[in-house]
């Protein structure tokens, strides 16, 4: 999640470089591996590009030493590395081969390797490991009318706009001076042609020497907003980039392009038609996030879980079919030497870690411990330089986890942060970072961040299995294919929301609930119980189902609600034991709510209610079985008249130990 800023203006008091640097400072939380700016002017033959590795202070030092001339337009970027290590060569902006076009990018280009091969065959050479440079070269060739090999993206002749074949959008370029109009048209045409050829997620900002005073932007599944001013306009991946300058903001929609000058903004839809921009109202300094028609943020965020998991999985495979996690930045030799993994986390993140333990031990054949972060350093844990510690936190600011990773690093362990917030304390203090892409989670009780964390731990486990040689490449690819099939199945469960709502409304007088699960169903039981406690203020406990006869069965009485996560019947040794547990509690008067696969009817006669889920591989089941339990807690809290998004006594980020 990089930060992008753009500015074009004719205001004497505003220096474009200064505006962009202020915007980058506001967005530095999105990444600090490197940063850069590109400056455009009618007096220069090509954009001036300045880049530096590290935090924004390093870029400021470079700018101070180079003292670049003023500009008409400027674009800037602060990077969290995904493709390629942090280096000047990999820092943005990237340029076309001839240096005429400069580009910044937020997102992941999934077919970058294929495009790189095709462009190389056409004579292009590359200086970086990034997917962004591939797009810069692609746009550059399209802009210049150079042919591209037929096996890939075709030729630019029928795609790049010219004055003789002007598309519909070219009729609305009143904000572009006549002498710059041809360059602007060609840049928009090249951007349109390029976005048709690339797949993945992106926000792109481009400037070109033939069109000074013009920025062309494109967006797909990555945020882009434009701030409107008098004689100036702003672009950013977040309103924070320019909130001190304007509160008049429009949003660039999915697969739309924007042509921005100091006096004019043209929004172009996917079909090439000029469209009315969507204006956003509000106090953007507070970065409001709306419920988008849902009753609560939690309801909205549950509906966003398929996308959160999908985005977390996106762009992880390279052209050869191997998992590629450049952002880990830990040598493979170190990962091969690991003899133990310790996952440190709190709350829902700890339950995600418990799910991960089953998968990683199975795939990698190394022992995995899951520690509550607040207990970790107080028990004198056995940690060495061969220990890999994984810290899981949505905010990246959980103090208990921060203290745990500091202790681990003091003992010589390598630490990987698995967080949803780049630039957070945990990510900064770890050796490497694996980002989830759940997006902002407003509700205190975690839902989409939790499932995104599970998905990310699967990616990490499979990557370790690949590096350590535990799995063949075709096995890794098969696991990833099956994992990519999970988001639509989550959507299927969410479509059955009404049934779960009806059940929740029948439970408003319940004072206690018990959750049971075996194997990967056990941490799901713990998470389901936690959601109920957080939201409904009902006593709830999650147990390993095998423990039932060792004490908890004494709690069962007439009317006691017992929620059971039933394993897939494809694991008969687990399945039949849990069916037996359902019979045991039902015989003692319990009311049973069972989560079971669609075609599994083995528990029908013993269950009062069955929440059906699509079939999935055993290790992936927690991404599905938790969804009905999240909805149940959400709806029960609502039925009880409680605040679903802000439960009492809780906070989203726990920043005290």
C-alpha positions as CSV (number, residue, x, y, z in Angstrom):
1,X,0.0,0.0,0.0
2,X,2.1,2.8,-1.3
3,X,1.3,6.5,-1.1
4,X,0.8,8.6,-4.2
5,X,0.6,12.4,-4.6
6,X,0.2,14.6,-7.6
7,X,-0.1,18.4,-8.1
8,X,-0.5,20.7,-11.0
9,X,-1.0,24.4,-10.5
10,X,-0.5,28.0,-11.6
11,X,-0.7,29.5,-8.1
12,X,2.4,31.7,-7.5
13,X,2.4,30.9,-3.8
14,X,2.4,27.1,-4.3
15,X,5.6,25.4,-5.4
16,X,4.5,22.0,-6.8
17,X,7.5,20.2,-5.3
18,X,6.6,21.5,-1.8
19,X,3.0,20.5,-2.2
20,X,3.9,17.0,-3.2
21,X,6.4,16.6,-0.4
22,X,3.8,17.7,2.2
23,X,1.4,15.1,0.7
24,X,4.1,12.4,0.9
25,X,4.7,13.2,4.5
26,X,1.0,12.7,5.3
27,X,1.0,9.4,3.5
28,X,4.3,8.0,4.8
29,X,2.4,5.6,7.0
30,X,1.7,3.7,3.8
31,X,5.4,2.9,3.2
32,X,8.9,4.1,3.9
33,X,11.2,1.8,2.0
34,X,11.9,4.5,-0.6
35,X,10.4,7.7,-2.0
36,X,10.7,9.8,-5.1
37,X,9.3,12.7,-7.1
38,X,9.1,13.6,-10.8
39,X,8.9,17.2,-11.9
40,X,7.6,18.5,-15.2
41,X,8.2,21.8,-17.0
42,X,8.0,23.3,-20.4
43,X,11.6,24.3,-20.1
44,X,12.9,20.8,-19.7
45,X,13.1,18.1,-22.4
46,X,12.1,15.3,-20.0
47,X,10.8,15.1,-16.4
48,X,13.3,15.5,-13.6
49,X,13.3,12.4,-11.3
50,X,14.7,12.3,-7.8
51,X,14.6,9.2,-5.7
52,X,16.0,7.9,-2.5
53,X,16.0,4.8,-0.3
54,X,14.6,5.0,3.1
55,X,12.3,7.4,4.8
56,X,11.2,10.7,3.3
57,X,14.0,12.5,5.1
58,X,16.4,10.8,2.7
59,X,14.5,12.1,-0.3
60,X,14.5,15.6,1.3
61,X,18.3,15.4,1.6
62,X,18.5,14.5,-2.1
63,X,16.3,17.3,-3.2
64,X,18.3,19.8,-1.1
65,X,21.5,18.6,-2.7
66,X,20.2,18.7,-6.2
67,X,18.1,21.9,-5.9
68,X,15.9,21.2,-8.9
69,X,14.3,24.0,-10.9
70,X,10.6,24.7,-10.2
71,X,7.9,22.8,-12.1
72,X,4.4,23.1,-13.4
73,X,3.3,19.7,-12.3
74,X,4.8,17.1,-9.9
75,X,4.1,13.5,-8.9
76,X,5.4,11.7,-5.9
77,X,5.5,8.3,-4.3
78,X,6.4,6.7,-1.0
79,X,6.9,3.0,-1.4
80,X,6.3,-0.2,0.5
81,X,8.2,-2.8,-1.4
82,X,6.4,-5.6,-3.1
83,X,8.3,-6.2,-6.3
84,X,12.0,-5.9,-5.7
85,X,14.1,-4.9,-2.7
86,X,14.2,-1.3,-1.5
87,X,16.8,0.4,-3.7
88,X,17.1,3.6,-5.8
89,X,16.6,1.5,-8.9
90,X,13.4,0.1,-7.6
91,X,12.1,3.4,-6.2
92,X,9.4,5.3,-8.0
93,X,8.9,7.3,-10.2
94,X,9.9,5.0,-13.1
95,X,10.3,6.3,-16.6
96,X,9.9,5.1,-20.1
97,X,13.1,4.0,-22.0
98,X,13.5,7.4,-23.6
99,X,12.7,9.2,-20.3
100,X,9.8,11.2,-21.8
101,X,7.2,9.6,-19.5
102,X,7.4,9.4,-15.7
103,X,5.1,7.1,-13.7
104,X,4.2,6.3,-10.1
105,X,2.1,3.3,-9.2
106,X,0.2,1.9,-6.2
107,X,-0.9,-1.8,-6.5
108,X,0.3,-5.0,-8.1
109,X,0.5,-5.8,-11.8
110,X,-0.2,-9.5,-11.9
111,X,0.9,-10.1,-15.5
112,X,4.1,-8.0,-15.2
113,X,6.4,-10.9,-15.9
114,X,4.6,-11.8,-19.1
115,X,4.6,-8.2,-20.2
116,X,8.3,-7.8,-19.3
117,X,9.1,-10.8,-21.5
118,X,7.1,-9.4,-24.4
119,X,8.6,-5.9,-24.1
120,X,12.1,-7.3,-23.8
121,X,11.5,-9.1,-27.1
122,X,10.6,-5.8,-28.6
123,X,14.0,-4.4,-27.5
124,X,13.2,-2.8,-24.1
125,X,15.7,-3.2,-21.3
126,X,14.9,-2.8,-17.6
127,X,16.8,-1.3,-14.7
128,X,14.6,-2.4,-11.8
129,X,12.8,-5.5,-10.5
130,X,9.5,-3.7,-10.2
131,X,6.2,-4.3,-12.0
132,X,5.8,-0.5,-12.3
133,X,8.8,-0.1,-14.6
134,X,7.1,-2.6,-17.0
135,X,4.1,-0.3,-17.1
136,X,6.2,2.8,-17.7
137,X,7.9,1.1,-20.6
138,X,4.6,-0.1,-22.0
139,X,3.1,3.4,-21.8
140,X,6.2,4.9,-23.3
141,X,6.1,2.6,-26.4
142,X,2.3,3.2,-26.8
143,X,2.8,6.9,-26.5
144,X,5.6,7.0,-29.1
145,X,3.8,4.7,-31.5
146,X,6.4,2.0,-31.4
147,X,5.3,-1.6,-32.2
148,X,5.1,-4.2,-29.5
149,X,5.5,-7.9,-30.3
150,X,2.4,-9.5,-31.6
151,X,2.4,-12.3,-29.1
152,X,1.5,-9.9,-26.3
153,X,-0.1,-6.5,-26.4
154,X,-0.4,-5.8,-30.1
155,X,0.6,-2.5,-31.6
156,X,-0.2,1.0,-30.6
157,X,-1.3,2.2,-34.0
158,X,-5.0,1.5,-33.4
159,X,-5.0,2.6,-29.8
160,X,-3.1,5.8,-29.2
161,X,-5.3,8.9,-29.8
162,X,-4.3,11.3,-32.5
163,X,-5.9,14.5,-33.7
164,X,-7.2,12.7,-36.9
165,X,-8.9,9.9,-35.0
166,X,-10.0,11.8,-31.9
167,X,-12.1,9.7,-29.5
168,X,-15.1,11.2,-27.6
169,X,-13.1,12.3,-24.6
170,X,-10.8,14.5,-26.7
171,X,-13.7,16.9,-27.4
172,X,-13.6,18.0,-23.7
173,X,-10.0,19.2,-23.3
174,X,-10.8,22.8,-22.7
175,X,-8.4,22.9,-19.8
176,X,-5.5,22.0,-21.9
177,X,-3.7,24.7,-23.9
178,X,-3.8,24.1,-27.6
179,X,0.0,23.7,-27.9
180,X,-0.1,20.9,-25.3
181,X,-3.3,19.2,-26.5
182,X,-1.7,16.7,-28.9
183,X,0.7,15.5,-26.1
184,X,-2.2,15.2,-23.6
185,X,-4.3,13.2,-26.1
186,X,-1.5,10.8,-26.9
187,X,-0.8,10.3,-23.2
188,X,-4.4,9.6,-22.4
189,X,-4.6,7.2,-25.3
190,X,-1.4,5.4,-24.2
191,X,-2.7,5.1,-20.7
192,X,-6.0,3.7,-21.9
193,X,-4.3,1.2,-24.2
194,X,-1.9,0.2,-21.4
195,X,-4.7,-0.4,-18.8
196,X,-6.4,-2.7,-21.3
197,X,-3.3,-4.9,-21.3
198,X,-2.4,-5.0,-17.6
199,X,-4.2,-7.1,-15.0
200,X,-4.1,-6.6,-11.2
201,X,-4.7,-3.6,-9.0
202,X,-3.3,-0.2,-9.7
203,X,-3.4,3.5,-9.4
204,X,-1.2,5.1,-12.0
205,X,-0.1,8.8,-12.3
206,X,1.9,9.8,-15.4
207,X,3.5,13.0,-16.7
208,X,5.1,13.6,-20.1
209,X,7.5,16.1,-21.5
210,X,5.2,16.9,-24.5
211,X,2.4,17.9,-22.1
212,X,3.7,20.1,-19.4
213,X,1.0,21.1,-16.9
214,X,-0.9,17.8,-17.4
215,X,-1.2,14.7,-15.2
216,X,-3.0,11.6,-16.5
217,X,-4.2,9.0,-13.9
218,X,-5.9,5.6,-14.1
219,X,-7.4,3.5,-11.4
220,X,-8.4,-0.2,-10.9
221,X,-9.2,-1.6,-7.4
222,X,-6.9,0.9,-5.7
223,X,-7.9,4.3,-4.3
224,X,-7.5,7.6,-6.1
225,X,-9.1,10.9,-5.2
226,X,-8.7,14.4,-6.7
227,X,-8.8,17.6,-4.8
228,X,-10.1,20.7,-6.6
229,X,-8.7,24.1,-6.2
230,X,-8.6,27.6,-7.8
231,X,-5.9,27.4,-10.5
232,X,-4.6,24.1,-9.0
233,X,-5.7,20.5,-8.6
234,X,-4.4,17.7,-6.4
235,X,-4.3,13.9,-6.7
236,X,-3.7,11.3,-4.0
237,X,-4.3,7.8,-2.8
238,X,-5.8,9.3,0.3
239,X,-7.4,12.6,1.0
240,X,-4.8,13.2,3.7
241,X,-2.4,13.9,0.8
242,X,-4.0,17.3,0.2
243,X,-6.5,17.9,3.0
244,X,-4.7,21.0,4.2
245,X,-5.2,22.6,0.8
246,X,-8.8,21.8,-0.2
247,X,-11.9,20.1,1.0
248,X,-13.5,19.9,-2.5
249,X,-12.9,16.3,-3.5
250,X,-13.9,14.0,-6.3
251,X,-13.3,10.2,-6.5
252,X,-12.0,8.5,-9.6
253,X,-14.2,5.4,-10.2
254,X,-13.2,1.8,-11.0
255,X,-11.5,1.6,-14.4
256,X,-11.7,5.3,-15.0
257,X,-9.0,7.7,-16.2
258,X,-8.5,11.3,-15.2
259,X,-6.8,14.1,-17.2
260,X,-5.9,16.8,-14.8
261,X,-4.6,20.4,-15.4
262,X,-4.5,23.4,-13.2
263,X,-7.8,24.6,-14.5
264,X,-9.7,21.4,-15.5
265,X,-10.4,17.8,-14.6
266,X,-11.7,15.4,-17.2
267,X,-12.9,11.9,-16.0
268,X,-13.1,9.3,-18.7
269,X,-14.9,6.0,-18.3
270,X,-13.9,2.6,-19.5
271,X,-15.7,3.1,-22.9
272,X,-13.9,6.4,-23.6
273,X,-16.8,8.7,-22.7
274,X,-16.4,11.7,-20.5
275,X,-18.3,11.2,-17.3
276,X,-19.4,13.4,-14.5
277,X,-17.1,12.9,-11.5
278,X,-18.5,11.7,-8.2
279,X,-18.1,14.5,-5.7
280,X,-17.4,13.7,-2.1
281,X,-18.6,15.8,0.8
282,X,-17.3,15.9,4.3
283,X,-14.4,16.8,6.6
284,X,-11.7,14.9,5.0
285,X,-9.1,15.7,7.6
286,X,-10.9,13.1,9.7
287,X,-10.8,10.5,6.9
288,X,-14.4,9.4,7.3
289,X,-15.4,6.0,6.1
290,X,-19.1,5.5,5.4
291,X,-21.3,2.4,6.0
292,X,-22.3,2.5,2.4
293,X,-26.0,1.7,3.2
294,X,-25.3,-1.1,5.7
295,X,-26.7,-0.8,9.2
296,X,-23.3,-1.1,10.9
297,X,-19.7,-1.1,9.9
298,X,-19.4,-4.7,11.1
299,X,-22.1,-5.8,8.7
300,X,-20.4,-3.9,5.9
301,X,-17.0,-5.4,6.8
302,X,-18.4,-9.0,6.9
303,X,-19.7,-8.4,3.3
304,X,-16.2,-7.2,2.4
305,X,-14.5,-10.4,3.6
306,X,-14.4,-12.1,0.1
307,X,-12.6,-9.1,-1.3
308,X,-10.3,-8.8,1.7
309,X,-9.2,-12.4,1.3
310,X,-8.9,-12.1,-2.5
311,X,-6.8,-8.9,-2.2
312,X,-4.5,-10.5,0.3
313,X,-3.9,-13.4,-2.1
314,X,-3.5,-11.3,-5.2
315,X,-0.2,-11.0,-7.0
316,X,1.6,-13.6,-4.9
317,X,2.6,-15.9,-7.8
318,X,5.3,-15.1,-10.4
319,X,5.3,-16.1,-14.1
320,X,6.9,-19.4,-13.4
321,X,4.1,-20.4,-11.0
322,X,6.2,-19.9,-7.8
323,X,5.2,-17.9,-4.8
324,X,7.1,-14.6,-4.8
325,X,7.2,-12.7,-1.5
326,X,9.9,-10.1,-2.2
327,X,8.7,-8.0,0.7
328,X,9.8,-10.6,3.2
329,X,13.4,-9.5,2.7
330,X,14.8,-12.4,4.7
331,X,17.4,-14.6,2.9
332,X,16.1,-18.0,1.9
333,X,19.2,-19.5,3.5
334,X,17.9,-18.1,6.9
335,X,14.4,-19.5,6.3
336,X,15.8,-22.9,5.5
337,X,17.7,-22.9,8.8
338,X,14.6,-22.2,10.9
339,X,14.0,-25.0,13.4
340,X,11.0,-23.5,15.2
341,X,8.4,-20.9,14.6
342,X,6.6,-18.9,17.3
343,X,3.5,-16.9,16.5
344,X,2.8,-14.0,18.9
345,X,-0.5,-12.3,18.9
346,X,-3.5,-11.2,21.0
347,X,-7.3,-11.8,20.6
348,X,-8.6,-12.6,17.2
349,X,-5.0,-12.4,15.8
350,X,-4.0,-15.2,18.2
351,X,-6.8,-17.4,16.9
352,X,-5.6,-16.8,13.4
353,X,-2.2,-17.9,14.6
354,X,-3.7,-21.1,16.0
355,X,-5.3,-21.9,12.6
356,X,-1.9,-21.2,11.0
357,X,-0.2,-23.7,13.3
358,X,-2.1,-26.6,11.8
359,X,-1.3,-25.6,8.2
360,X,2.3,-24.6,8.7
361,X,3.3,-27.7,10.7
362,X,1.6,-29.9,8.1
363,X,3.2,-28.2,5.1
364,X,6.7,-27.4,6.5
365,X,7.2,-30.1,9.2
366,X,8.6,-27.6,11.7
367,X,7.2,-27.1,15.2
368,X,4.9,-24.1,15.6
369,X,4.1,-22.5,18.9
370,X,1.3,-19.9,19.3
371,X,1.9,-17.5,22.2
372,X,-0.3,-14.8,23.6
373,X,2.0,-11.9,23.2
374,X,1.4,-10.5,26.7
375,X,2.6,-13.8,28.2
376,X,5.6,-14.5,25.8
377,X,8.5,-12.6,27.4
378,X,7.5,-13.3,31.0
379,X,8.0,-17.1,30.8
380,X,11.6,-17.0,29.6
381,X,10.9,-18.6,26.2
382,X,13.5,-20.7,24.4
383,X,14.4,-18.5,21.4
384,X,17.5,-18.6,19.3
385,X,18.8,-17.3,15.9
386,X,17.1,-20.3,14.3
387,X,13.7,-19.3,15.7
388,X,11.3,-17.5,13.3
389,X,8.8,-15.3,15.2
390,X,5.7,-14.2,13.4
391,X,3.8,-11.2,14.9
392,X,0.2,-10.9,13.9
393,X,-1.6,-7.6,14.5
394,X,-4.3,-5.7,12.5
395,X,-3.2,-2.2,13.6
396,X,0.5,-3.0,13.9
397,X,0.5,-0.9,17.1
398,X,-0.5,-3.6,19.7
399,X,1.8,-2.9,22.6
400,X,1.8,-6.4,23.9
401,X,3.0,-7.7,20.6
402,X,5.5,-4.9,20.2
403,X,7.1,-5.9,23.5
404,X,7.1,-9.5,22.5
405,X,9.0,-8.9,19.2
406,X,11.5,-6.7,20.9
407,X,12.3,-9.5,23.3
408,X,12.5,-12.0,20.5
409,X,14.9,-9.9,18.5
410,X,17.1,-9.4,21.6
411,X,17.4,-13.2,21.7
412,X,18.5,-13.2,18.1
413,X,15.3,-14.4,16.4
414,X,14.1,-13.1,13.0
415,X,10.7,-11.5,13.1
416,X,8.1,-11.3,10.4
417,X,5.2,-8.8,10.9
418,X,1.8,-9.8,9.6
419,X,-0.1,-6.6,9.7
420,X,-2.9,-4.6,7.9
421,X,-1.1,-1.2,8.5
422,X,2.1,-0.5,6.6
423,X,4.4,1.9,8.5
424,X,3.1,0.8,11.9
425,X,5.4,0.2,14.8
426,X,5.4,-3.6,14.5
427,X,6.2,-3.4,10.8
428,X,9.0,-1.0,11.4
429,X,10.6,-3.0,14.2
430,X,10.4,-6.4,12.4
431,X,12.9,-7.9,9.9
432,X,10.2,-8.3,7.3
433,X,6.6,-7.6,6.7
434,X,3.7,-9.5,5.0
435,X,0.8,-7.2,4.5
436,X,-2.8,-8.2,4.6
437,X,-5.1,-6.1,2.3
438,X,-8.3,-6.0,4.3
439,X,-8.7,-2.3,4.0
440,X,-9.8,0.0,6.9
441,X,-11.7,-2.0,9.6
442,X,-13.8,0.4,11.6
443,X,-15.8,-2.0,13.8
444,X,-14.0,-2.9,17.0
445,X,-14.7,-6.6,16.6
446,X,-12.4,-7.9,13.9
447,X,-14.0,-9.8,11.0
448,X,-12.4,-9.1,7.6
449,X,-9.0,-8.5,9.2
450,X,-9.2,-11.9,10.9
451,X,-9.9,-13.8,7.7
452,X,-7.3,-11.8,5.8
453,X,-4.8,-12.8,8.5
454,X,-5.6,-16.4,8.1
455,X,-5.1,-16.1,4.3
456,X,-1.8,-14.4,4.8
457,X,-0.5,-17.1,7.2
458,X,-1.4,-19.7,4.5
459,X,0.7,-17.7,2.0
460,X,3.6,-17.6,4.5
461,X,3.3,-21.3,5.2
462,X,3.3,-22.3,1.6
463,X,6.2,-19.9,0.9
464,X,8.2,-21.5,3.6
465,X,7.3,-25.0,2.3
466,X,8.5,-23.9,-1.1
467,X,11.8,-22.4,0.1
468,X,12.5,-25.4,2.4
469,X,11.7,-27.9,-0.3
470,X,8.8,-29.5,1.6
471,X,6.4,-29.2,-1.3
472,X,6.9,-29.5,-5.1
473,X,6.0,-26.4,-7.2
474,X,2.9,-28.2,-8.7
475,X,1.7,-28.9,-5.1
476,X,2.2,-25.2,-4.1
477,X,0.3,-24.1,-7.2
478,X,-2.5,-26.5,-6.5
479,X,-2.8,-25.3,-2.9
480,X,-2.9,-21.7,-4.1
481,X,-5.6,-22.5,-6.8
482,X,-7.8,-24.1,-4.1
483,X,-7.2,-21.1,-1.8
484,X,-8.2,-18.7,-4.6
485,X,-11.5,-20.5,-4.8
486,X,-12.4,-19.6,-1.2
487,X,-13.7,-16.0,-1.6
488,X,-16.7,-16.9,-3.7
489,X,-17.6,-19.6,-1.1
490,X,-17.5,-16.9,1.6
491,X,-19.9,-14.9,-0.6
492,X,-22.2,-17.9,-0.7
493,X,-22.4,-18.1,3.1
494,X,-23.0,-14.4,3.4
495,X,-26.0,-14.8,1.0
496,X,-27.6,-16.9,3.7
497,X,-27.5,-14.0,6.2
498,X,-31.3,-14.0,6.8
499,X,-31.4,-17.5,8.3
500,X,-28.7,-16.6,10.8
501,X,-30.5,-13.3,11.6
502,X,-33.7,-15.3,12.4
503,X,-31.8,-17.6,14.7
504,X,-30.1,-14.7,16.5
505,X,-33.4,-13.1,17.2
506,X,-34.5,-16.3,19.1
507,X,-31.4,-16.1,21.4
508,X,-31.9,-12.6,23.0
509,X,-32.6,-14.1,26.4
510,X,-29.7,-16.5,26.4
511,X,-27.1,-15.9,29.2
512,X,-24.4,-18.5,28.2
513,X,-23.2,-20.2,25.1
514,X,-20.6,-23.0,24.6
515,X,-18.6,-23.4,21.3
516,X,-17.0,-26.8,20.4
517,X,-14.6,-27.7,17.6
518,X,-11.8,-30.1,16.8
519,X,-8.6,-29.7,14.8
520,X,-8.9,-26.4,12.9
521,X,-12.4,-26.1,14.2
522,X,-11.1,-25.5,17.7
523,X,-9.7,-22.0,17.1
524,X,-12.8,-21.2,15.1
525,X,-14.8,-22.2,18.3
526,X,-12.6,-19.8,20.3
527,X,-13.1,-17.0,17.8
528,X,-16.9,-17.5,17.7
529,X,-17.0,-17.3,21.5
530,X,-14.8,-14.2,21.5
531,X,-17.1,-12.5,19.0
532,X,-20.1,-13.2,21.2
533,X,-18.4,-11.9,24.3
534,X,-17.2,-8.8,22.6
535,X,-20.5,-7.8,21.0
536,X,-23.3,-9.4,23.1
537,X,-21.9,-9.3,26.7
538,X,-22.9,-13.0,27.0
539,X,-20.7,-15.5,28.8
540,X,-19.3,-17.7,26.1
541,X,-16.5,-20.3,26.1
542,X,-14.8,-22.2,23.3
543,X,-13.5,-25.7,24.0
544,X,-11.7,-28.4,22.1
545,X,-14.5,-30.9,21.6
546,X,-12.3,-33.7,22.9
547,X,-12.2,-31.9,26.3
548,X,-15.9,-32.1,26.7
549,X,-15.9,-35.3,28.8
550,X,-12.9,-34.0,30.9
551,X,-15.0,-31.3,32.6
552,X,-17.0,-28.9,30.5
553,X,-19.9,-31.4,30.0
554,X,-20.9,-30.6,33.6
555,X,-22.0,-27.2,32.3
556,X,-24.6,-28.8,30.0
557,X,-28.2,-28.5,31.2
558,X,-31.6,-28.2,29.7
559,X,-31.7,-25.4,27.2
560,X,-27.9,-24.7,27.1
561,X,-26.9,-23.4,23.7
562,X,-24.0,-25.3,22.2
563,X,-22.5,-24.2,18.9
564,X,-20.5,-27.0,17.2
565,X,-18.1,-26.7,14.2
566,X,-18.5,-30.0,12.4
567,X,-15.4,-31.1,10.4
568,X,-15.7,-32.2,6.8
569,X,-16.9,-35.9,6.4
570,X,-13.8,-36.3,4.2
571,X,-11.9,-36.5,7.6
572,X,-14.0,-39.4,9.0
573,X,-11.8,-39.9,12.1
574,X,-12.5,-36.3,13.2
575,X,-16.0,-36.1,11.8
576,X,-17.5,-39.1,13.7
577,X,-16.1,-38.0,17.0
578,X,-17.7,-34.5,16.7
579,X,-21.0,-36.0,15.7
580,X,-20.7,-38.1,18.9
581,X,-20.1,-34.9,20.9
582,X,-23.3,-33.4,19.4
583,X,-25.2,-36.5,20.5
584,X,-23.7,-36.3,24.0
585,X,-24.8,-32.7,24.7
586,X,-28.2,-33.1,23.0
587,X,-28.9,-36.1,25.3
588,X,-28.4,-33.8,28.2
589,X,-30.9,-31.2,27.0
590,X,-28.7,-28.8,25.1
591,X,-29.9,-26.8,22.1
592,X,-27.4,-27.4,19.3
593,X,-26.4,-25.0,16.5
594,X,-24.2,-26.8,14.0
595,X,-21.9,-25.5,11.3
596,X,-21.7,-28.2,8.6
597,X,-21.0,-28.7,4.9
598,X,-23.9,-28.5,2.5
599,X,-24.2,-32.2,1.7
600,X,-23.4,-33.5,5.2
601,X,-26.6,-34.7,6.8
602,X,-25.0,-36.9,9.5
603,X,-26.0,-34.5,12.3
604,X,-29.4,-33.5,11.1
605,X,-31.3,-35.5,13.7
606,X,-29.2,-34.1,16.5
607,X,-29.1,-30.4,15.5
608,X,-31.7,-27.8,16.2
609,X,-30.2,-25.5,13.6
610,X,-27.7,-26.1,10.9
611,X,-25.7,-23.4,9.2
612,X,-24.5,-24.7,5.8
613,X,-21.2,-23.9,4.2
614,X,-19.7,-25.0,0.9
615,X,-17.1,-27.8,1.0
616,X,-13.5,-26.9,1.2
617,X,-10.1,-28.5,2.0
618,X,-9.8,-29.2,5.7
619,X,-7.1,-26.6,6.4
620,X,-9.0,-23.9,4.5
621,X,-12.3,-24.5,6.3
622,X,-11.7,-21.9,9.0
623,X,-12.1,-19.2,6.4
624,X,-15.7,-20.5,5.9
625,X,-16.8,-21.8,9.3
626,X,-16.1,-18.6,11.1
627,X,-18.5,-16.5,8.8
628,X,-21.8,-17.8,10.3
629,X,-20.4,-17.2,13.8
630,X,-19.5,-13.6,13.0
631,X,-22.9,-13.0,11.5
632,X,-24.6,-14.6,14.5
633,X,-22.8,-12.3,17.0
634,X,-23.4,-9.3,14.9
635,X,-27.1,-10.0,14.6
636,X,-27.6,-11.0,18.2
637,X,-26.0,-7.8,19.4
638,X,-28.3,-5.8,17.1
639,X,-31.3,-7.8,18.3
640,X,-30.4,-6.9,21.9
641,X,-30.1,-3.2,21.1
642,X,-26.4,-3.1,21.7
643,X,-23.7,-1.0,19.9
644,X,-22.4,-3.4,17.3
645,X,-19.5,-1.3,16.2
646,X,-18.3,0.0,19.5
647,X,-18.8,-2.5,22.3
648,X,-18.3,-1.4,25.8
649,X,-14.9,-1.3,27.4
650,X,-13.1,-2.1,24.1
651,X,-10.9,-0.2,21.7
652,X,-9.7,-1.1,18.2
653,X,-6.0,-0.8,18.9
654,X,-4.6,-1.7,22.2
655,X,-1.6,0.5,22.7
656,X,-0.9,-0.1,26.3
657,X,0.6,-3.3,27.7
